[in-house]
Amino acid sequence: MTAVITYSRTQSVTYVADNILKSLKDIIRLSGMDPTNFANDTQINMRGIKAWLETEDLEQIILEIFDPITNELILRWDIEVSYSWSAGDGNFWTDTDQLRWAISKA
């Protein structure tokens, strides 16, 4: 039974990490920027997020976008992370319509 729970938790961590990265990429893309550089670092970002999720040390993700010329903050996104495991399964939920609306307002 422990092996099943461990596998399920590992699978959940991977699923949640993948969806966090997808949401960050969507924020970048829907903000009118090219997400290529972010996408090129997917493997290293995935390793870091998965490690922090596995230890439950990841509490918040902050995405800050700066103007490269003025070095001023253009946009900031704060994503709170909370942990709730049910029989080893974790979940990630985001409302993509709300995300699009928030980006258009920003």
C-alpha positions as CSV (number, residue, x, y, z in Angstrom):
1,M,0.0,0.0,0.0
2,T,2.8,2.5,0.8
3,A,4.3,2.0,-2.7
4,V,0.9,3.0,-4.3
5,I,0.7,6.1,-2.1
6,T,4.3,7.1,-2.9
7,Y,3.8,6.6,-6.6
8,S,0.5,8.6,-6.5
9,R,2.2,11.5,-4.5
10,T,5.2,11.5,-6.9
11,Q,2.8,11.5,-9.9
12,S,0.8,14.4,-8.2
13,V,3.9,16.4,-7.6
14,T,4.9,16.1,-11.3
15,Y,1.3,17.0,-12.4
16,V,1.2,20.1,-10.2
17,A,4.7,21.2,-11.2
18,D,3.8,20.8,-14.9
19,N,0.7,22.9,-14.4
20,I,2.4,25.6,-12.5
21,L,5.0,25.9,-15.3
22,K,2.2,25.9,-17.9
23,S,0.4,28.7,-16.0
24,L,3.5,30.8,-15.8
25,K,4.1,30.3,-19.6
26,D,0.5,31.3,-20.2
27,I,0.9,34.5,-18.2
28,I,4.0,35.4,-20.2
29,R,2.4,34.6,-23.5
30,L,-1.0,36.2,-22.8
31,S,0.9,39.3,-21.6
32,G,2.2,39.7,-25.1
33,M,5.7,38.5,-24.6
34,D,7.6,35.6,-26.2
35,P,7.8,32.6,-23.8
36,T,10.7,31.0,-25.7
37,N,13.4,31.8,-23.1
38,F,11.2,30.5,-20.3
39,A,10.3,27.4,-22.2
40,N,14.0,26.7,-22.9
41,D,14.5,26.4,-19.2
42,T,11.6,24.0,-18.6
43,Q,13.8,21.1,-17.4
44,I,15.7,23.1,-14.7
45,N,12.5,24.9,-13.6
46,M,10.7,21.6,-13.4
47,R,13.4,20.1,-11.2
48,G,13.4,23.0,-8.8
49,I,9.6,23.2,-8.5
50,K,9.3,19.4,-8.1
51,A,11.9,19.4,-5.4
52,W,10.2,22.2,-3.4
53,L,6.8,20.6,-3.8
54,E,8.1,17.3,-2.6
55,T,9.4,18.8,0.6
56,E,6.4,21.2,0.8
57,D,8.9,24.1,1.1
58,L,7.3,26.0,-1.9
59,E,4.9,28.5,-0.4
60,Q,4.6,31.1,-3.1
61,I,5.6,31.7,-6.7
62,I,6.3,35.3,-7.7
63,L,6.7,36.2,-11.4
64,E,8.1,39.7,-11.9
65,I,8.4,41.2,-15.3
66,F,10.7,44.2,-15.7
67,D,11.3,46.6,-18.6
68,P,14.9,45.8,-19.8
69,I,15.5,49.5,-20.6
70,T,14.3,51.2,-17.5
71,N,14.6,48.3,-15.2
72,E,11.1,49.2,-13.8
73,L,8.6,46.6,-12.7
74,I,5.9,46.1,-15.4
75,L,3.9,43.3,-14.0
76,R,4.0,41.1,-10.9
77,W,2.0,37.9,-10.3
78,D,1.9,36.2,-6.9
79,I,0.7,32.6,-6.8
80,E,0.1,31.1,-3.3
81,V,0.8,27.4,-2.9
82,S,-1.1,25.4,-0.4
83,Y,-0.8,21.7,0.2
84,S,-3.7,19.2,0.7
85,W,-3.2,15.6,0.0
86,S,-6.0,13.1,-0.2
87,A,-4.8,9.5,-0.2
88,G,-1.5,10.7,-1.7
89,D,-3.1,12.7,-4.5
90,G,-2.4,16.4,-4.8
91,N,-4.2,18.8,-7.1
92,F,-3.6,22.1,-8.9
93,W,-6.5,24.3,-9.9
94,T,-6.6,27.5,-11.9
95,D,-9.4,29.4,-13.7
96,T,-7.9,30.1,-17.1
97,D,-10.7,32.5,-17.9
98,Q,-10.0,34.5,-14.8
99,L,-6.3,34.4,-15.6
100,R,-7.0,35.9,-19.1
101,W,-9.3,38.6,-17.5
102,A,-6.6,39.5,-14.9
103,I,-3.9,39.7,-17.6
104,S,-6.1,42.0,-19.8
105,K,-6.8,44.2,-16.8
106,A,-3.1,44.4,-16.0
